[in-house]
Amino acid sequence: MDQEKGRQRLGMLFVAGAAILFASKGLFAKALYQRGVGFELLVTVRAVLAVPLFAWFAVRSNPTPAPMRTRAVLAAVIAGITCYYVGALVDFWALTLIDASIERVLLFSFPAIVVIIGSVLRRRAPEASVVAALVVTYIGIFFAMGGIDLSELRQNLFGASLVLIAALTTAIYFLIGERYTNELGSTRFAAIGMSASATMLALHFVAFRSVDELRTLQAYDWMLLVILGVFCVFIPGLLQAEGMRRVGAERGAIGSTIGPPTTIFLAALFLDERLTGWQMVGSAMIIGSVLVLSWPKRVVADEP
């Protein structure tokens, strides 16, 4: 029993550590934007740097991998393109328009979207408590965007809408992953998804931007991009996968609630961002609702 409790605690630490590292991405992105690096270049280089690491770890973890069904591989490809190509582009675009703290809180609304999509797919209405949590979540989103302060609301509306699209892509990735990670393995699923998204991002960049932008990157820019790729994508991705394996998706979601408060603290410390009163209320409502939506319905006692 003590060994199982230790395994659970370590799993929660992994999930919390992943959330903290994911939460720091906005700081590095804002620093790169200030240096003139465009969000499309940032997202592309970040993904391309992370792919070899995911591929290496997937091979290392499964030296003799089992055969993969074409359907499972296609599912991982679709999940990766949806979340890490479409979702990443709109998310980092949003970071050019709104504060990093607001971006992280709004992105964290994805568990509510998972519940809604799951209810539609099962053709079964969610429980009353879940409906109440969903209502509170979206009232919280309204407040986080500025609430009844119409000028603040108009200022954040487009950027916040982009983050909500990114939250939808995250929910889709989660739902596909929930179905196929057991078959492919979490590291192989992530490696396939990241490889597909990096390919799409590279094609997107060649089609819509200029490769000459790469020549403008200085050594400091490359250092920040490497940090983003390694410490804000690869390492937290592995920590999250291992943490979820140990504690399950529901408890893992609870552990990840440390992400938005971490971003708010880091953004205040390093970017001098300050949430308004309405935004603080909205953030608290979103985080509280995620806790309600993610809390396991059955609680198993630690001791008999």
Phi and psi in degrees as a GROMACS rama.xvg file:
@    title "Ramachandran Plot"
@    xaxis  label "Phi"
@    yaxis  label "Psi"
@TYPE xy
-62.2632  -36.7845  ASP-2
-65.1295  -40.5138  GLN-3
-66.7624  -40.7202  GLU-4
-62.8848  -40.5107  LYS-5
-63.6552  -39.2556  GLY-6
-63.1411  -41.2692  ARG-7
-65.9991  -43.2529  GLN-8
-62.3065  -43.5361  ARG-9
-63.5741  -39.1329  LEU-10
-61.2317  -42.4017  GLY-11
-66.4086  -36.2324  MET-12
-64.6687  -39.9465  LEU-13
-61.4405  -46.2618  PHE-14
-63.9666  -44.2656  VAL-15
-64.6177  -40.7532  ALA-16
-62.5849  -40.7157  GLY-17
-62.2586  -42.8862  ALA-18
-62.8367  -39.5228  ALA-19
-65.984  -42.8426  ILE-20
-67.6478  -42.6783  LEU-21
-59.7169  -37.0563  PHE-22
-66.4815  -22.5881  ALA-23
-83.6824  -4.87497  SER-24
-61.7827  -35.5048  LYS-25
-61.4997  -33.7796  GLY-26
-64.2591  -46.8911  LEU-27
-68.9998  -36.9812  PHE-28
-63.4887  -45.7732  ALA-29
-61.6554  -39.9151  LYS-30
-62.7818  -40.8006  ALA-31
-69.5417  -38.2271  LEU-32
-60.5869  -41.2244  TYR-33
-63.6981  -24.3031  GLN-34
-91.9858  6.70096  ARG-35
90.3558  9.06994  GLY-36
-81.0072  126.107  VAL-37
-75.1702  154.614  GLY-38
-66.9247  -31.7168  PHE-39
-68.2525  -40.6377  GLU-40
-64.744  -43.4677  LEU-41
-58.8888  -50.5182  LEU-42
-63.4244  -40.3194  VAL-43
-66.358  -51.0361  THR-44
-63.2729  -41.362  VAL-45
-56.3591  -45.9006  ARG-46
-69.6188  -43.2722  ALA-47
-63.4575  -36.4532  VAL-48
-69.2274  -33.3499  LEU-49
-79.406  -29.1161  ALA-50
-57.8182  -49.4078  VAL-51
-59.8043  -32.8005  PRO-52
-67.8695  -44.2864  LEU-53
-63.9185  -42.5642  PHE-54
-63.7967  -44.7123  ALA-55
-59.6707  -44.9595  TRP-56
-69.3934  -35.9649  PHE-57
-63.8685  -42.8186  ALA-58
-66.7132  -41.5287  VAL-59
-64.5748  -37.6752  ARG-60
-76.0448  -27.6742  SER-61
-130.649  74.5718  ASN-62
-62.4734  -28.2961  PRO-63
-124.806  72.9452  THR-64
-66.662  148.532  PRO-65
-73.3588  155.923  ALA-66
-58.6994  148.435  PRO-67
-110.227  135.303  MET-68
-72.2047  143.754  ARG-69
-58.6405  -38.4014  THR-70
-62.8274  -41.1854  ARG-71
-66.8599  -40.5458  ALA-72
-64.0439  -44.5554  VAL-73
-62.1837  -37.6919  LEU-74
-62.6393  -43.1003  ALA-75
-65.1259  -38.4209  ALA-76
-62.9461  -47.0189  VAL-77
-62.7272  -43.1847  ILE-78
-61.6243  -44.2401  ALA-79
-65.2296  -44.5881  GLY-80
-64.6804  -41.5875  ILE-81
-62.6525  -49.2427  THR-82
-84.7173  -49.2828  CYS-83
-92.9041  -8.54603  TYR-84
-104.199  -67.6358  TYR-85
-64.1953  -51.8083  VAL-86
-62.5485  -43.5011  GLY-87
-66.0767  -40.3326  ALA-88
-61.9013  -49.2786  LEU-89
-70.4164  -31.8349  VAL-90
-67.1856  -47.2247  ASP-91
-73.4508  -25.4453  PHE-92
-63.97  -43.6715  TRP-93
-60.3489  -34.8575  ALA-94
-67.2381  -14.8834  LEU-95
-82.1589  -10.8517  THR-96
-113.91  -30.8864  LEU-97
-129.894  168.319  ILE-98
-66.8381  149.851  ASP-99
-61.7198  -36.0511  ALA-100
-65.4915  -40.5712  SER-101
-68.9111  -39.5576  ILE-102
-57.8234  -45.7293  GLU-103
-67.2193  -40.7637  ARG-104
-64.4008  -45.5227  VAL-105
-66.4287  -40.2644  LEU-106
-61.9688  -29.0863  LEU-107
-74.0802  0.640661  PHE-108
-78.3293  -0.426033  SER-109
-61.3587  -31.4636  PHE-110
-59.5972  -33.8128  PRO-111
-65.4281  -38.7568  ALA-112
-66.786  -37.6102  ILE-113
-58.8438  -44.0492  VAL-114
-63.3024  -43.262  VAL-115
-64.5  -48.4189  ILE-116
-63.2273  -42.1028  ILE-117
-59.9923  -40.0549  GLY-118
-65.8988  -38.9691  SER-119
-66.5628  -43.7344  VAL-120
-65.5791  -36.1884  LEU-121
-84.2355  -9.20741  ARG-122
54.3278  43.6866  ARG-123
-139.404  128.122  ARG-124
-66.9927  140.874  ALA-125
-69.1928  162.957  PRO-126
-64.897  160.795  GLU-127
-59.1813  -39.4895  ALA-128
-65.7611  -34.8119  SER-129
-69.8619  -41.7579  VAL-130
-59.5907  -43.4976  VAL-131
-61.3916  -41.6958  ALA-132
-64.8039  -38.313  ALA-133
-64.6925  -42.9742  LEU-134
-60.8199  -45.068  VAL-135
-62.7403  -39.0468  VAL-136
-57.5543  -47.6957  THR-137
-79.0372  -25.1308  TYR-138
-66.639  -40.4517  ILE-139
-61.2254  -39.2248  GLY-140
-61.6212  -42.5919  ILE-141
-59.7358  -45.4929  PHE-142
-66.0045  -41.1769  PHE-143
-63.4922  -26.9489  ALA-144
-81.0308  -6.97705  MET-145
134.34  -15.5451  GLY-146
62.415  -136.68  GLY-147
-79.5143  -2.83587  ILE-148
-79.2574  95.462  ASP-149
-63.1579  -35.4433  LEU-150
-66.1773  -40.282  SER-151
-66.574  -39.4727  GLU-152
-63.3174  -45.9982  LEU-153
-63.6571  -38.1021  ARG-154
-65.278  -35.9239  GLN-155
-96.8246  -7.01172  ASN-156
-59.8771  -50.7015  LEU-157
-67.6337  -46.9435  PHE-158
-60.8954  -41.7564  GLY-159
-65.9028  -36.0309  ALA-160
-63.4397  -37.8516  SER-161
-63.6739  -41.3639  LEU-162
-64.9257  -38.0454  VAL-163
-66.1727  -32.8932  LEU-164
-64.4129  -42.0123  ILE-165
-62.7087  -37.8984  ALA-166
-63.5143  -38.3572  ALA-167
-62.7742  -42.4193  LEU-168
-66.809  -34.5283  THR-169
-64.729  -41.1935  THR-170
-63.0784  -41.2461  ALA-171
-63.7069  -43.1267  ILE-172
-59.5858  -44.2029  TYR-173
-60.8273  -45.5741  PHE-174
-67.2234  -41.2687  LEU-175
-67.1899  -43.7724  ILE-176
-61.9233  -38.2448  GLY-177
-58.9987  -31.4604  GLU-178
-85.2911  -32.9367  ARG-179
-114.421  -8.55081  TYR-180
-67.8106  -31.1288  THR-181
-64.936  -34.2823  ASN-182
-78.0982  -43.792  GLU-183
-91.7545  -24.5126  LEU-184
91.3562  142.236  GLY-185
-63.733  -40.1179  SER-186
-70.5905  -38.1243  THR-187
-70.6026  -38.9298  ARG-188
-59.8929  -46.3685  PHE-189
-65.5046  -39.8956  ALA-190
-64.1358  -42.2198  ALA-191
-65.3886  -46.6211  ILE-192
-62.0631  -44.113  GLY-193
-67.5728  -37.7684  MET-194
-63.7142  -42.8853  SER-195
-64.4596  -42.7372  ALA-196
-68.931  -38.8692  SER-197
-63.7435  -38.3184  ALA-198
-62.3969  -45.4966  THR-199
-64.5117  -40.138  MET-200
-65.2489  -40.7706  LEU-201
-63.0096  -44.1382  ALA-202
-63.4298  -41.6869  LEU-203
-59.8707  -45.0372  HIS-204
-66.0023  -42.3719  PHE-205
-64.0398  -36.4465  VAL-206
-75.5278  -38.3374  ALA-207
-112.121  -15.1005  PHE-208
-123.791  -173.347  ARG-209
-114.783  135.241  SER-210
-62.2235  -20.9052  VAL-211
-60.7446  -22.2137  ASP-212
-61.0312  -29.2734  GLU-213
-63.4074  -32.5575  LEU-214
-71.6872  -19.1512  ARG-215
-81.68  -12.8866  THR-216
-70.1843  131.018  LEU-217
-96.5677  173.069  GLN-218
-58.0057  -39.8717  ALA-219
-65.5866  -38.4882  TYR-220
-61.4968  -44.9901  ASP-221
-62.7795  -36.9431  TRP-222
-62.7903  -45.0189  MET-223
-64.6806  -38.4099  LEU-224
-67.2748  -38.9692  LEU-225
-64.289  -41.5124  VAL-226
-60.5545  -44.3486  ILE-227
-59.7878  -46.7453  LEU-228
-67.2498  -38.9827  GLY-229
-87.6166  -50.3703  VAL-230
-93.5051  -14.5119  PHE-231
-115.321  -0.959892  CYS-232
-129.209  -61.93  VAL-233
-67.8808  -58.9046  PHE-234
-62.2598  -48.6332  ILE-235
-64.4795  -30.8677  PRO-236
-61.9344  -42.5884  GLY-237
-68.876  -43.1228  LEU-238
-60.8147  -43.0346  LEU-239
-64.6614  -43.733  GLN-240
-61.727  -45.0976  ALA-241
-69.4767  -38.51  GLU-242
-63.3634  -43.7645  GLY-243
-62.8694  -37.2317  MET-244
-63.288  -35.4075  ARG-245
-80.796  -38.6745  ARG-246
-114.187  -10.0754  VAL-247
88.8447  163.099  GLY-248
-66.5948  -38.7224  ALA-249
-67.3104  -51.1274  GLU-250
-68.0848  -30.6837  ARG-251
-63.2477  -39.3702  GLY-252
-63.5972  -36.0649  ALA-253
-63.534  -45.7017  ILE-254
-62.592  -30.711  GLY-255
-78.1527  -5.28473  SER-256
-64.7872  -10.6863  THR-257
-70.7735  -15.213  ILE-258
-61.399  -57.3833  GLY-259
-59.1984  -45.9416  PRO-260
-60.3041  -34.8476  PRO-261
-63.1782  -44.393  THR-262
-63.1283  -42.8447  THR-263
-59.2164  -43.8685  ILE-264
-66.2023  -47.8793  PHE-265
-65.2686  -39.3345  LEU-266
-66.4209  -36.724  ALA-267
-68.5763  -37.1301  ALA-268
-74.9562  -44.1136  LEU-269
-105.123  -26.7373  PHE-270
-109.889  -1.78589  LEU-271
59.0285  32.8196  ASP-272
-84.156  141.178  GLU-273
-133.701  127.912  ARG-274
-78.253  143.319  LEU-275
-75.1865  170.998  THR-276
-58.3633  -44.5749  GLY-277
-62.4442  -39.3851  TRP-278
-68.3076  -35.6766  GLN-279
-64.1238  -43.5721  MET-280
-62.0579  -46.4805  VAL-281
-62.2272  -40.6588  GLY-282
-61.8773  -44.9196  SER-283
-62.6272  -38.3603  ALA-284
-66.0821  -41.9777  MET-285
-65.2711  -47.7588  ILE-286
-63.4466  -43.0421  ILE-287
-62.5672  -39.2544  GLY-288
-66.7358  -38.6088  SER-289
-62.8366  -38.7627  VAL-290
-60.5273  -43.5298  LEU-291
-64.5584  -44.2262  VAL-292
-68.1343  -29.1656  LEU-293
-96.8695  -14.2901  SER-294
-65.1023  129.756  TRP-295
-58.0197  138.96  PRO-296
-72.8147  -28.413  LYS-297
-113.287  127.002  ARG-298
-107.956  118.213  VAL-299
-91.9154  125.763  VAL-300
-64.8245  143.717  ALA-301
-69.3824  -33.9493  ASP-302
-118.314  146.137  GLU-303
